[in-house]
Structures are given as C-alpha cells and as structure tokens.
Amino acid sequence: MSFTLLSSPLQGFTDYRFRNAQHKYFGGIDTFYAPYIRLNGKLKVKSSYEQDLLPENNTTLEVIPQVITNDADEFLFVAKYVQQFGYKELNWNLGCPYPMVTNRGMGSGLICDPNKIDDILHRAHNETDILVSMKMRMGYENSEEILHTFPILDKYPLKNVAIHARIGKQLYKGGVDLDAFQKCIDVAKHKLYYNGDITSLAEFKKMHERFPSIDHFMIGRGLIADPFLPSMIKNDTTEYPKNRWELFESFHNEIYEQYDAALSGPTPIKMKMLGFWEYFSRSFSNPQKTYKKIKKATNPVKYKQAVKEILNTEE
C-alpha cells in the first residue's frame, strides 16, 4: 500500500528547527507544512515567519508555506512573498480552531462564509500563478458547513483539500467525526487528505482501512508526542529502534540548543520546552511523572538534570 505522510503545522512547535531535527533523526514525513503566516492587517511579514521559510533553513526537506487570512489583498501579498523564495504552493488555513483566530472570521471561523472564500480564491487564481491548497476543519459550529463550501472550491484548480475531521469549536476535545469525513469524500471533486488523531500505527491502519480512497495522511500532535511515529507507520512496525532513547536524546539536545540560542534568557526556553514536553511525555512510561519532573526544573541546569534522569529511567 503506498501512501504519503505529511506533517500538519502546529504554531509554536513545527518550525524549521523541529522539522530539520525530526527529519534528521527519525524521518518518515514526506512533506512538512510550515506554521501559518499571519499579517495582522499590515502588509509586512514578521522576521520569525521569514526565518522559518528561508531556503537555507530548509535544505533537506520539502516544505509548503501556509497563510491564515480572510483578506484577498493579504493572500496575494503572501503568495508573491513566498514565491520570491522559490515556493510554488501556498496552503490556506481554514482549520485553526482557536477563538482568538475564529472570532475574527479566520481559520475555521471562515468556513461558514463561502462568498468570502470564493472572492479570495477568485483573486488568488486570477492575480497570481501560485498553486493553492486548503487545510480545513469540517466547520466551526457544525460539520455541514464544509459541505456548503465544496461548490465554491470545485470552481478552482486546487491542489488538494486537507481536512481535520473535527469542528472548530471542539478545539481538540472529543473524537474525530469519521462519518462527516466520509460525506466530504462522497461530494468533493478535489483530492482530499485526512487529518486527525493519527497517534499510533493502529490508529493509522484504522483510518487507512476506513477510507481506502485516501492516500495522503497528515500527522499533527501525534508527531510531536512521538517523533518516531511516521517511520514506524512507513515500516509497518510497533517496534522502536534499539537505540530509541539515545536518538531521542540527540534530537532533544539539538532542538534545545537551537531554541536556547534563539530565545533570550532562561524563562522563554523553559516555556518553549515545557510546551514540547506536554507532548513528549505522552510517549514515556509514566507521562504525568515525566511532565511533573520537567515542570519542577526551575533553571537550565536543573532542566538538563531532569531530562537526563527521565531518559536514564526509560533506558
């Protein structure tokens, strides 16, 4: 069975430092999506977004930039902006579930407005030659919302539509709605990618069997919780490599050092790594104890000590 694995972007986690290290130590992801670019009403791209997309920071893997906006001018600006770096595709985020985004009619908060979607896609296809792909949820309030967008999407030569099988107001709570995803398969004319709750080989197989026509699968939180997961899916195995914790340690140290160099002072690096450990800890034998240990580490020396102790326990 041949299929493609993609990394679903997560703001604050899947930047180039994480992507490069994941690719180097574990592999298994065919294409990474960069976290979205947001302009906040000014036609100017923040330097952190630019760093993330610079070709020299992405030499070993395939990356697709993403934009979040409800404004055609912003979309066009970002399209031309990413093209200068050689990118041929721009992914449009209609999936973000967070209220600070959706309350402004962006992310999954835009799915209920097919006319606005139509206007932006019309201008994108008439005023640029970039290839457009979509990342969507089922809707914000209910899973019917996405169905009303398909007649609009069908008018345009989109590369694909990746769907996270939840609605926006769920955030990440509750299960994925596989029946609603099937409805999308039944009516969509575009190629669909599946996203949502692929956290193990067994979960992947379940989705693959349930949707035999789907051959592109996106992994989001599952990739951060267990960076080995994509290669295990590719190799159809639940066995970790013998040097599992050694590899994890090298990967961890690499991203730690890079973030430490990029962030100023002990508090930002502590918060950054705490965010990662909220996911990492899920792959350890005692997730709560592991996370607690990291949380209690009040300075870089104690943090490194805690990581060492955690890894020694696992080995």
Secondary structure as the mmCIF struct_conf table of DSSP 4:
data_model
#
loop_
_struct_conf.conf_type_id
_struct_conf.id
_struct_conf.beg_label_comp_id
_struct_conf.beg_label_asym_id
_struct_conf.beg_label_seq_id
_struct_conf.end_label_comp_id
_struct_conf.end_label_asym_id
_struct_conf.end_label_seq_id
STRN STRN1 THR A 4 SER A 7
HELX_LH_PP_P HELX_LH_PP_P1 SER A 8 PRO A 9
TURN_TY1_P TURN_TY1_P1 GLN A 11 PHE A 13
BEND BEND1 THR A 14 ASP A 15
HELX_RH_AL_P HELX_RH_AL_P1 TYR A 16 TYR A 25
TURN_TY1_P TURN_TY1_P2 PHE A 26 PHE A 26
BEND BEND2 ASP A 30 ASP A 30
STRN STRN2 THR A 31 TYR A 33
HELX_LH_PP_P HELX_LH_PP_P2 ALA A 34 TYR A 36
STRN STRN3 ILE A 37 ILE A 37
TURN_TY1_P TURN_TY1_P3 ASN A 40 GLY A 41
BEND BEND3 LYS A 42 LEU A 43
HELX_RH_AL_P HELX_RH_AL_P2 SER A 47 LEU A 53
HELX_RH_3T_P HELX_RH_3T_P1 PRO A 55 ASN A 57
BEND BEND4 THR A 59 LEU A 61
STRN STRN4 VAL A 63 ILE A 64
STRN STRN5 GLN A 66 VAL A 67
BEND BEND5 ASN A 70 ASN A 70
HELX_RH_AL_P HELX_RH_AL_P3 ALA A 72 GLN A 83
TURN_TY1_P TURN_TY1_P4 GLN A 84 GLY A 86
STRN STRN6 GLU A 89 LEU A 94
HELX_RH_AL_P HELX_RH_AL_P4 PRO A 99 THR A 102
TURN_TY1_P TURN_TY1_P5 ASN A 103 GLY A 105
HELX_RH_3T_P HELX_RH_3T_P2 GLY A 107 LEU A 110
TURN_TY1_P TURN_TY1_P6 ILE A 111 CYS A 112
HELX_RH_AL_P HELX_RH_AL_P5 PRO A 114 GLU A 127
STRN STRN7 LEU A 131 ARG A 137
BEND BEND6 MET A 138 MET A 138
BEND BEND7 TYR A 140 GLU A 141
TURN_TY1_P TURN_TY1_P7 SER A 143 GLU A 144
HELX_RH_AL_P HELX_RH_AL_P6 GLU A 145 LEU A 153
TURN_TY1_P TURN_TY1_P8 ASP A 154 LYS A 155
BEND BEND8 TYR A 156 TYR A 156
BEND BEND9 LYS A 159 LYS A 159
STRN STRN8 VAL A 161 HIS A 164
BEND BEND10 ALA A 165 ARG A 166
HELX_RH_3T_P HELX_RH_3T_P3 GLY A 168 GLN A 170
TURN_TY1_P TURN_TY1_P9 LEU A 171 TYR A 172
BEND BEND11 GLY A 174 GLY A 174
HELX_RH_AL_P HELX_RH_AL_P7 LEU A 178 VAL A 187
BEND BEND12 HIS A 190 HIS A 190
STRN STRN9 LEU A 192 ASN A 195
BEND BEND13 GLY A 196 GLY A 196
BEND BEND14 SER A 200 SER A 200
HELX_RH_AL_P HELX_RH_AL_P8 LEU A 201 ARG A 210
TURN_TY1_P TURN_TY1_P10 PRO A 212 SER A 213
STRN STRN10 HIS A 216 ILE A 219
BEND BEND15 GLY A 220 GLY A 220
HELX_RH_AL_P HELX_RH_AL_P9 ARG A 221 ALA A 225
TURN_TY1_P TURN_TY1_P11 PRO A 227 PHE A 228
HELX_RH_AL_P HELX_RH_AL_P10 LEU A 229 LYS A 234
TURN_TY1_P TURN_TY1_P12 ASN A 235 ASP A 236
HELX_LH_PP_P HELX_LH_PP_P3 GLU A 239 PRO A 241
TURN_TY1_P TURN_TY1_P13 LYS A 242 ASN A 243
HELX_RH_AL_P HELX_RH_AL_P11 ARG A 244 ALA A 262
BEND BEND16 LEU A 263 LEU A 263
BEND BEND17 GLY A 265 GLY A 265
HELX_RH_AL_P HELX_RH_AL_P12 PRO A 266 PHE A 280
HELX_RH_3T_P HELX_RH_3T_P4 SER A 281 SER A 283
BEND BEND18 PHE A 284 ASN A 286
HELX_RH_AL_P HELX_RH_AL_P13 PRO A 287 LYS A 296
BEND BEND19 ASN A 299 ASN A 299
HELX_RH_AL_P HELX_RH_AL_P14 PRO A 300 GLU A 314
#
